[in-house]
Amino acid sequence: MAGVFDIDIDIDPSMGGGLNNGRDSEPEEEADLSVSKEVGLPDLQSMNERLLNDPSVETLDLSEVSSYSSNGGKAAGTSDFELRRVLGKGGYGKVFQVCKVTGEDTGKIFAMKVLKKATIVRNQKETAHTKAERNILEAVKHPFIVDLLYAFQTKGKLYLILEFCSGGELFTHLDREGIFMEEKACFYVAEIILALEHLHHQGIIYRDLKPENILLDAQGHVKLTDFGLCKESIVGNSVTHTFCGTIEYMAPEILTRSGHAKEVDWWSLGALMYDMLTGAPPFTAENHAKDLIKKLLKRQVTCRLGYGPTDAKCIRHHPFFKLIDWGDVINRKLEPPFKPSLVGDEDVSQFDSKFTKQTPVDSPCTTSLSESVNLMFQGFTYVAPSVLEDKDSDFQPRFLCLIKSY
Protein backbone atom coordinates (compact mmCIF):
# COMPACT_ATOMS: atom_id res chain seq x y z
CA MET A 1 0.00 0.00 0.00
CA ALA A 2 1.93 2.94 -1.29
CA GLY A 3 1.73 6.55 -0.24
CA VAL A 4 1.53 8.45 3.02
CA PHE A 5 -1.52 8.09 5.23
CA ASP A 6 -1.29 10.00 8.52
CA ILE A 7 -3.04 7.65 10.92
CA ASP A 8 -2.11 6.40 14.37
CA ILE A 9 -2.75 2.70 14.91
CA ASP A 10 -2.74 1.44 18.48
CA ILE A 11 0.08 -1.06 18.94
CA ASP A 12 0.96 -2.32 22.39
CA PRO A 13 4.14 -4.43 22.10
CA SER A 14 3.20 -6.29 25.28
CA MET A 15 0.07 -7.69 23.63
CA GLY A 16 0.16 -10.46 21.08
CA GLY A 17 -3.23 -9.35 19.83
CA GLY A 18 -4.50 -12.89 19.57
CA LEU A 19 -7.62 -14.64 20.73
CA ASN A 20 -6.45 -16.66 23.71
CA ASN A 21 -9.21 -15.13 25.81
CA GLY A 22 -11.50 -18.03 26.55
CA ARG A 23 -11.97 -19.19 22.99
CA ASP A 24 -11.48 -22.79 21.99
CA SER A 25 -8.31 -23.31 20.01
CA GLU A 26 -7.76 -25.67 17.10
CA PRO A 27 -4.43 -27.43 16.48
CA GLU A 28 -1.92 -25.37 14.57
CA GLU A 29 -1.66 -26.07 10.85
CA GLU A 30 1.22 -25.66 8.45
CA ALA A 31 2.21 -22.21 7.24
CA ASP A 32 0.56 -20.97 4.08
CA LEU A 33 1.64 -17.52 2.95
CA SER A 34 1.00 -15.70 -0.31
CA VAL A 35 3.18 -12.59 -0.67
CA SER A 36 2.39 -10.72 -3.45
CA LYS A 37 -28.88 6.46 5.60
CA GLU A 38 -28.51 4.89 8.62
CA VAL A 39 -31.88 4.59 6.70
CA GLY A 40 -34.01 1.50 7.12
CA LEU A 41 -31.05 -0.40 8.59
CA PRO A 42 -32.06 -4.08 8.62
CA ASP A 43 -30.83 -6.73 11.03
CA LEU A 44 -29.02 -8.83 8.44
CA GLN A 45 -28.15 -11.63 10.87
CA SER A 46 -31.84 -12.18 11.63
CA MET A 47 -32.52 -11.85 7.92
CA ASN A 48 -29.99 -14.58 7.14
CA GLU A 49 -31.52 -16.81 9.83
CA ARG A 50 -34.97 -16.36 8.28
CA LEU A 51 -33.56 -17.24 4.88
CA LEU A 52 -31.80 -20.34 6.13
CA ASN A 53 -35.02 -21.52 7.80
CA ASP A 54 -37.07 -20.88 4.67
CA PRO A 55 -37.95 -24.25 3.07
CA SER A 56 -37.81 -22.65 -0.38
CA VAL A 57 -34.14 -21.74 0.08
CA GLU A 58 -31.52 -24.27 -0.93
CA THR A 59 -29.01 -25.08 1.82
CA LEU A 60 -26.07 -27.44 1.61
CA ASP A 61 -23.76 -29.02 4.16
CA LEU A 62 -20.32 -27.49 3.67
CA SER A 63 -18.61 -30.68 4.81
CA GLU A 64 -20.43 -32.75 2.23
CA VAL A 65 -18.70 -33.25 -1.10
CA SER A 66 -21.61 -33.28 -3.51
CA SER A 67 -21.62 -35.31 -6.68
CA TYR A 68 -23.13 -34.60 -10.02
CA SER A 69 -25.62 -37.42 -9.72
CA SER A 70 -27.20 -35.92 -6.61
CA ASN A 71 -29.04 -33.26 -8.59
CA GLY A 72 -29.73 -35.24 -11.74
CA GLY A 73 -28.03 -32.91 -14.19
CA LYS A 74 -25.77 -33.83 -17.05
CA ALA A 75 -22.14 -33.53 -16.08
CA ALA A 76 -20.11 -31.01 -18.03
CA GLY A 77 -16.68 -31.68 -19.51
CA THR A 78 -13.91 -29.94 -21.39
CA SER A 79 -15.61 -30.59 -24.74
CA ASP A 80 -18.59 -28.47 -23.62
CA PHE A 81 -16.50 -25.30 -23.54
CA GLU A 82 -14.50 -23.34 -26.07
CA LEU A 83 -11.49 -21.38 -24.83
CA ARG A 84 -11.60 -17.68 -25.69
CA ARG A 85 -9.07 -15.75 -23.61
CA VAL A 86 -6.59 -16.14 -20.77
CA LEU A 87 -7.73 -14.11 -17.76
CA GLY A 88 -5.00 -14.99 -15.29
CA LYS A 89 -2.36 -17.44 -14.09
CA GLY A 90 -1.31 -18.72 -10.69
CA GLY A 91 0.90 -21.29 -9.05
CA TYR A 92 -1.68 -24.05 -9.45
CA GLY A 93 -3.19 -23.31 -12.85
CA LYS A 94 -4.95 -20.82 -15.12
CA VAL A 95 -8.21 -18.95 -15.47
CA PHE A 96 -9.78 -18.74 -18.94
CA GLN A 97 -12.73 -16.97 -20.46
CA VAL A 98 -14.79 -19.72 -22.10
CA CYS A 99 -17.96 -20.09 -24.14
CA LYS A 100 -20.43 -22.93 -23.58
CA VAL A 101 -20.90 -24.78 -26.88
CA THR A 102 -23.44 -27.44 -25.82
CA GLY A 103 -26.70 -27.69 -23.92
CA GLU A 104 -29.41 -25.18 -23.09
CA ASP A 105 -26.87 -22.54 -22.09
CA THR A 106 -24.97 -22.67 -25.40
CA GLY A 107 -23.33 -19.35 -26.16
CA LYS A 108 -23.09 -18.24 -22.53
CA ILE A 109 -19.75 -16.84 -21.38
CA PHE A 110 -18.11 -18.14 -18.21
CA ALA A 111 -14.77 -18.12 -16.40
CA MET A 112 -13.00 -21.48 -16.17
CA LYS A 113 -10.49 -22.10 -13.38
CA VAL A 114 -8.18 -25.01 -14.17
CA LEU A 115 -6.12 -26.68 -11.42
CA LYS A 116 -3.48 -29.38 -11.83
CA LYS A 117 -4.03 -32.35 -9.53
CA ALA A 118 -0.37 -33.34 -9.51
CA THR A 119 0.61 -29.92 -8.15
CA ILE A 120 -2.16 -29.81 -5.56
CA VAL A 121 -1.65 -33.30 -4.09
CA ARG A 122 2.00 -32.61 -3.27
CA ASN A 123 0.71 -30.76 -0.22
CA GLN A 124 -2.04 -32.29 1.91
CA LYS A 125 -3.14 -28.85 3.03
CA GLU A 126 -3.55 -27.63 -0.55
CA THR A 127 -5.73 -30.64 -1.32
CA ALA A 128 -7.95 -29.72 1.62
CA HIS A 129 -8.06 -26.07 0.55
CA THR A 130 -9.08 -27.03 -2.99
CA LYS A 131 -11.92 -29.22 -1.74
CA ALA A 132 -13.03 -26.48 0.66
CA GLU A 133 -13.10 -23.89 -2.11
CA ARG A 134 -15.29 -26.06 -4.31
CA ASN A 135 -17.68 -26.88 -1.44
CA ILE A 136 -17.94 -23.26 -0.30
CA LEU A 137 -18.64 -22.07 -3.83
CA GLU A 138 -21.47 -24.59 -4.07
CA ALA A 139 -22.96 -23.86 -0.66
CA VAL A 140 -22.69 -20.08 -0.44
CA LYS A 141 -24.98 -18.15 -2.77
CA HIS A 142 -24.98 -14.38 -2.33
CA PRO A 143 -25.32 -11.28 -4.54
CA PHE A 144 -21.72 -10.26 -3.85
CA ILE A 145 -20.03 -13.68 -4.09
CA VAL A 146 -19.07 -15.26 -7.41
CA ASP A 147 -21.39 -18.10 -8.49
CA LEU A 148 -20.27 -21.66 -9.32
CA LEU A 149 -22.15 -23.23 -12.24
CA TYR A 150 -20.24 -26.44 -12.96
CA ALA A 151 -17.38 -28.47 -11.55
CA PHE A 152 -15.77 -31.47 -13.23
CA GLN A 153 -12.46 -33.26 -13.51
CA THR A 154 -10.24 -35.24 -15.81
CA LYS A 155 -7.52 -37.68 -14.80
CA GLY A 156 -5.05 -34.86 -14.36
CA LYS A 157 -7.04 -31.67 -13.75
CA LEU A 158 -9.88 -30.04 -11.82
CA TYR A 159 -12.23 -27.53 -13.46
CA LEU A 160 -14.44 -24.88 -11.86
CA ILE A 161 -16.87 -23.04 -14.16
CA LEU A 162 -17.77 -19.69 -12.61
CA GLU A 163 -19.83 -16.70 -13.64
CA PHE A 164 -17.73 -14.35 -15.78
CA CYS A 165 -17.29 -10.95 -14.13
CA SER A 166 -16.49 -8.69 -17.06
CA GLY A 167 -15.69 -5.68 -14.87
CA GLY A 168 -12.34 -7.23 -13.98
CA GLU A 169 -10.43 -7.01 -10.71
CA LEU A 170 -10.84 -4.12 -8.30
CA PHE A 171 -7.05 -4.17 -8.18
CA THR A 172 -6.86 -3.13 -11.84
CA HIS A 173 -9.18 -0.16 -11.32
CA LEU A 174 -7.41 0.95 -8.15
CA ASP A 175 -4.07 0.66 -9.93
CA ARG A 176 -5.34 2.79 -12.83
CA GLU A 177 -6.89 5.50 -10.65
CA GLY A 178 -4.35 5.51 -7.83
CA ILE A 179 -6.96 6.28 -5.18
CA PHE A 180 -10.72 6.16 -4.76
CA MET A 181 -12.70 9.08 -3.40
CA GLU A 182 -14.62 8.35 -0.20
CA GLU A 183 -18.03 7.96 -1.88
CA LYS A 184 -16.65 5.36 -4.27
CA ALA A 185 -14.77 3.50 -1.56
CA CYS A 186 -17.90 3.52 0.62
CA PHE A 187 -19.91 1.77 -2.11
CA TYR A 188 -17.41 -1.06 -2.52
CA VAL A 189 -16.77 -1.47 1.21
CA ALA A 190 -20.51 -1.69 1.92
CA GLU A 191 -20.98 -4.55 -0.55
CA ILE A 192 -17.87 -6.33 0.75
CA ILE A 193 -19.15 -6.07 4.34
CA LEU A 194 -22.36 -7.89 3.41
CA ALA A 195 -20.42 -10.64 1.62
CA LEU A 196 -18.12 -11.16 4.62
CA GLU A 197 -21.03 -11.03 7.07
CA HIS A 198 -22.79 -13.78 5.12
CA LEU A 199 -19.66 -15.96 5.16
CA HIS A 200 -19.22 -15.43 8.91
CA HIS A 201 -22.84 -16.36 9.55
CA GLN A 202 -22.11 -19.66 7.78
CA GLY A 203 -19.06 -20.28 9.99
CA ILE A 204 -16.52 -19.34 7.29
CA ILE A 205 -13.50 -17.05 7.68
CA TYR A 206 -12.41 -15.63 4.32
CA ARG A 207 -8.76 -14.79 5.23
CA ASP A 208 -7.62 -13.44 1.87
CA LEU A 209 -9.40 -10.12 1.33
CA LYS A 210 -7.41 -8.00 -1.13
CA PRO A 211 -8.12 -6.02 -4.34
CA GLU A 212 -7.06 -8.96 -6.54
CA ASN A 213 -9.81 -11.15 -5.05
CA ILE A 214 -12.60 -8.63 -5.60
CA LEU A 215 -14.18 -8.73 -9.05
CA LEU A 216 -16.72 -6.36 -10.59
CA ASP A 217 -19.62 -7.62 -12.68
CA ALA A 218 -20.92 -5.97 -15.86
CA GLN A 219 -23.03 -3.56 -13.78
CA GLY A 220 -20.12 -2.61 -11.52
CA HIS A 221 -21.16 -4.55 -8.40
CA VAL A 222 -18.69 -6.46 -6.21
CA LYS A 223 -18.12 -10.22 -6.51
CA LEU A 224 -15.84 -11.86 -3.96
CA THR A 225 -13.77 -14.69 -5.47
CA ASP A 226 -10.98 -17.16 -4.62
CA PHE A 227 -11.95 -19.15 -1.54
CA GLY A 228 -8.83 -21.31 -1.33
CA LEU A 229 -7.71 -19.93 2.03
CA CYS A 230 -11.12 -20.00 3.72
CA LYS A 231 -11.56 -21.77 7.02
CA GLU A 232 -14.85 -23.62 7.53
CA SER A 233 -16.75 -24.60 10.66
CA ILE A 234 -15.56 -21.75 12.87
CA VAL A 235 -18.40 -21.34 15.36
CA GLY A 236 -18.77 -20.00 18.86
CA ASN A 237 -15.42 -19.41 20.55
CA SER A 238 -13.29 -21.64 18.32
CA VAL A 239 -10.13 -20.25 16.71
CA THR A 240 -7.57 -21.51 14.23
CA HIS A 241 -3.81 -21.01 13.87
CA THR A 242 -3.04 -21.42 10.16
CA PHE A 243 -0.43 -18.94 8.94
CA CYS A 244 -2.00 -17.84 5.67
CA GLY A 245 -3.07 -14.86 3.60
CA THR A 246 -1.39 -11.98 1.84
CA ILE A 247 1.12 -10.18 4.04
CA GLU A 248 -0.05 -6.60 3.32
CA TYR A 249 -3.56 -7.42 4.54
CA MET A 250 -2.73 -9.96 7.25
CA ALA A 251 -3.99 -9.38 10.79
CA PRO A 252 -1.44 -9.32 13.66
CA GLU A 253 -2.92 -12.40 15.32
CA ILE A 254 -2.18 -14.43 12.18
CA LEU A 255 1.42 -13.20 12.15
CA THR A 256 1.90 -14.06 15.83
CA ARG A 257 0.06 -17.41 15.48
CA SER A 258 -1.78 -16.62 18.69
CA GLY A 259 -5.10 -17.90 17.36
CA HIS A 260 -7.53 -16.12 15.07
CA ALA A 261 -11.21 -16.08 14.10
CA LYS A 262 -13.50 -14.00 11.88
CA GLU A 263 -12.06 -10.71 13.18
CA VAL A 264 -9.10 -11.13 10.82
CA ASP A 265 -11.43 -10.29 7.94
CA TRP A 266 -12.30 -6.95 9.54
CA TRP A 267 -8.62 -6.12 9.91
CA SER A 268 -8.16 -6.89 6.21
CA LEU A 269 -11.13 -4.67 5.40
CA GLY A 270 -9.48 -1.81 7.28
CA ALA A 271 -6.24 -2.40 5.37
CA LEU A 272 -8.21 -2.45 2.10
CA MET A 273 -9.90 0.86 2.96
CA TYR A 274 -6.48 2.30 3.76
CA ASP A 275 -5.29 1.14 0.35
CA MET A 276 -8.29 2.66 -1.45
CA LEU A 277 -7.98 6.06 0.23
CA THR A 278 -4.20 6.47 0.34
CA GLY A 279 -3.13 9.79 -1.14
CA ALA A 280 -6.52 11.44 -0.60
CA PRO A 281 -6.67 14.93 0.98
CA PRO A 282 -5.36 15.11 4.57
CA PHE A 283 -7.65 13.58 7.14
CA THR A 284 -8.93 15.44 10.16
CA ALA A 285 -9.65 13.91 13.54
CA GLU A 286 -13.37 14.10 12.87
CA ASN A 287 -13.17 12.26 9.56
CA HIS A 288 -15.42 9.19 9.65
CA ALA A 289 -13.27 7.20 7.20
CA LYS A 290 -10.19 7.66 9.38
CA ASP A 291 -12.14 6.70 12.49
CA LEU A 292 -13.48 3.52 10.88
CA ILE A 293 -10.05 2.45 9.64
CA LYS A 294 -8.51 3.01 13.08
CA LYS A 295 -11.22 0.91 14.72
CA LEU A 296 -10.80 -1.91 12.17
CA LEU A 297 -7.02 -1.88 12.55
CA LYS A 298 -6.94 -2.39 16.31
CA ARG A 299 -4.12 -4.78 17.14
CA GLN A 300 -5.99 -6.05 20.20
CA VAL A 301 -8.73 -8.25 18.75
CA THR A 302 -11.20 -7.66 21.57
CA CYS A 303 -11.04 -3.90 20.85
CA ARG A 304 -11.46 -4.28 17.08
CA LEU A 305 -14.71 -3.16 15.49
CA GLY A 306 -16.54 -6.33 14.47
CA TYR A 307 -15.33 -8.38 17.44
CA GLY A 308 -17.75 -10.82 19.01
CA PRO A 309 -21.30 -11.85 18.16
CA THR A 310 -22.28 -8.44 16.74
CA ASP A 311 -19.81 -9.06 13.88
CA ALA A 312 -20.65 -6.76 10.94
CA LYS A 313 -23.64 -5.11 12.65
CA CYS A 314 -21.54 -2.60 14.59
CA ILE A 315 -19.52 -1.86 11.44
CA ARG A 316 -22.68 -1.18 9.45
CA HIS A 317 -23.79 1.28 12.18
CA HIS A 318 -20.57 3.33 11.89
CA PRO A 319 -21.09 6.99 10.80
CA PHE A 320 -19.00 6.35 7.66
CA PHE A 321 -22.08 4.56 6.30
CA LYS A 322 -24.64 7.11 7.54
CA LEU A 323 -25.99 7.68 4.01
CA ILE A 324 -26.12 3.99 3.16
CA ASP A 325 -29.46 2.18 2.99
CA TRP A 326 -28.39 -1.41 3.65
CA GLY A 327 -31.63 -2.75 2.21
CA ASP A 328 -30.71 -1.12 -1.08
CA VAL A 329 -27.19 -2.56 -0.84
CA ILE A 330 -28.26 -6.20 -0.49
CA ASN A 331 -30.82 -5.78 -3.28
CA ARG A 332 -28.18 -4.23 -5.57
CA LYS A 333 -30.25 -1.05 -5.94
CA LEU A 334 -27.37 1.36 -5.34
CA GLU A 335 -25.89 2.83 -8.50
CA PRO A 336 -22.28 1.61 -8.84
CA PRO A 337 -19.76 4.46 -9.04
CA PHE A 338 -18.20 2.76 -12.05
CA LYS A 339 -19.90 0.73 -14.77
CA PRO A 340 -17.58 -1.06 -17.22
CA SER A 341 -17.79 0.16 -20.80
CA LEU A 342 -18.28 -3.16 -22.58
CA VAL A 343 -19.00 -3.97 -26.22
CA GLY A 344 -20.38 -7.47 -25.59
CA ASP A 345 -20.45 -10.49 -23.31
CA GLU A 346 -16.94 -11.53 -24.36
CA ASP A 347 -15.30 -8.14 -23.73
CA VAL A 348 -12.12 -8.60 -21.64
CA SER A 349 -10.88 -5.01 -21.82
CA GLN A 350 -11.06 -4.71 -18.02
CA PHE A 351 -8.53 -7.52 -17.50
CA ASP A 352 -4.73 -7.39 -17.64
CA SER A 353 -3.65 -7.45 -21.29
CA LYS A 354 -0.51 -9.44 -20.45
CA PHE A 355 -2.88 -12.38 -19.95
CA THR A 356 -5.64 -11.63 -22.46
CA LYS A 357 -3.16 -11.32 -25.35
CA GLN A 358 -1.91 -14.87 -24.76
CA THR A 359 -3.22 -17.77 -26.81
CA PRO A 360 -5.60 -19.75 -24.58
CA VAL A 361 -4.37 -23.34 -24.32
CA ASP A 362 -5.45 -25.92 -21.76
CA SER A 363 -2.30 -28.00 -22.04
CA PRO A 364 -2.65 -31.80 -22.08
CA CYS A 365 -1.81 -33.42 -18.76
CA THR A 366 0.82 -36.12 -19.18
CA THR A 367 1.24 -36.94 -15.50
CA SER A 368 -0.10 -40.36 -14.56
CA LEU A 369 -1.87 -40.27 -11.19
CA SER A 370 -2.70 -43.29 -9.07
CA GLU A 371 -6.27 -44.38 -8.41
CA SER A 372 -5.86 -43.38 -4.75
CA VAL A 373 -4.96 -39.83 -5.78
CA ASN A 374 -8.00 -39.55 -8.04
CA LEU A 375 -10.19 -40.87 -5.22
CA MET A 376 -9.13 -37.84 -3.19
CA PHE A 377 -11.30 -35.74 -5.52
CA GLN A 378 -14.28 -38.07 -5.60
CA GLY A 379 -17.51 -36.05 -5.68
CA PHE A 380 -15.88 -32.94 -7.19
CA THR A 381 -18.24 -32.93 -10.20
CA TYR A 382 -21.18 -30.53 -9.88
CA VAL A 383 -23.97 -28.86 -11.86
CA ALA A 384 -25.63 -25.83 -10.27
CA PRO A 385 -29.38 -26.15 -9.62
CA SER A 386 -29.79 -22.80 -11.35
CA VAL A 387 -28.54 -24.37 -14.58
CA LEU A 388 -31.16 -27.11 -14.36
CA GLU A 389 -33.95 -24.70 -13.42
CA ASP A 390 -33.18 -22.10 -16.08
CA LYS A 391 -33.11 -24.35 -19.13
CA ASP A 392 -35.93 -22.43 -20.78
CA SER A 393 -34.83 -18.97 -19.72
CA ASP A 394 -31.81 -16.72 -19.94
CA PHE A 395 -29.07 -17.61 -17.49
CA GLN A 396 -28.94 -15.57 -14.29
CA PRO A 397 -26.69 -16.43 -11.32
CA ARG A 398 -28.74 -17.78 -8.42
CA PHE A 399 -28.43 -16.03 -5.09
CA LEU A 400 -29.06 -17.61 -1.73
CA CYS A 401 -30.56 -14.36 -0.48
CA LEU A 402 -32.73 -12.31 -2.80
CA ILE A 403 -34.28 -9.87 -0.39
CA LYS A 404 -37.65 -8.47 -1.49
CA SER A 405 -38.49 -6.35 1.53
CA TYR A 406 -37.57 -5.64 5.12
C-alpha positions, 0 to 999 in steps of 0.5 A: 500500500503505497503513499503516506496516510497519517493515521495512528494505529494502536500497537501495544508491544506487550500484547500479542493481539490474539484470541487466547481469551477463553476461545477454543483453540484448534491445532496449529496447521502448516504455514501458508503464505502468499506474498504478493442512511442509517436509513431503514437499517435491517438486522441482516443476521436475523434476515440470514436466519430467516432465509436459512429456515425458509424451506424454499431456500436451498441449503447445503452441508459445507462438509459434504462433497456433492456429486453430479448425480445428486441433482440429476443434471448432465455432467459437463466436460472440457468438450462443452467449452471453447477457450476464448481468452486467458484471464490470469495465471497462478501457481496451481493453474490458469483462469480462462474466459470460455464459451459454452458450446453445448446444452441449453446454455450454449453461447453463454460466457463463463470463467473457467479455473483449471487446477493441476491435480499433480501440483495440488496433491503434493501438499495435503493442506492444498488438497484440503483447501481445494476441496473447501473452495469447491464446497464453499462455492457450491454452498454459499450463494450471495449477490456479492459472491461469485457463483459456481455453475459447474465443476468437473475433472479429468484424470489430471485436472480439476475444473471450476466453471464460474460466472464471468465478471467482465468488470475485472479485478478491483485491483486493476481499477485501483491501480489505474486511478491511484486512489478512490474518493470516499463515496466510491470506496464507501460503495465497494466497502458496503458490498464487501461487508455484506459478503463477509457477514454472510460468510461469517454467519455460515461459519466461514472465515475468508482470510484473503481479502485484497483487491485482486480477489474482488471482481466487478460484474458488468453492472459494476457490483462487487463479486468476492472470489478465490476461496482457497484460504477459507476456514470452515466450521468456525463457530462460537469461541473456536479459533484456528492457527493457520499462517496464511493470507497476503502479508499486506492485509494480514492481521497481527494475530495471524502473524503471531500465530496466537489464534484467530477467528472472523475478526481477521477479515475486519482487519483486512477490510481496514487495510483495504480501505487504507489502500483505497484512500491512500493519497486522498486529501489530509484527514482530520480527527473528525473524519469518519473514514479515518475513524473507521479504519482506526477501529478496524485496525486495532491490534488487540482483537477484543477492541477491534470493530466487528469483534464478538457476536455483533460481527458486521452489525456494529460496522454497518452502524458506523457513521461512515455509512450514515448515508447507506441504505443497507436494504438497497445494498443487499438488493443491488439497488445502489448505483455503482460508481463505475460501470464497465464500458463493454461492447459485448459479453466476451469483452475482456478489456477490463482484464490485464492485457498481459494475460488476455493477449496470450493464446488460450491453451489448456495443455494436455496433462501427461502426469499419470496419477494413481487411483488413490490420488483420483479418489481424493477428488471423488464427488468434485463434479457438480452442476448448479441447480440454477442451470437445471432450473433455467433451461428455458430462460436466460441464465442468471446467477442464483443467489441464496438471499434475494431480499424483497423487503424488510 
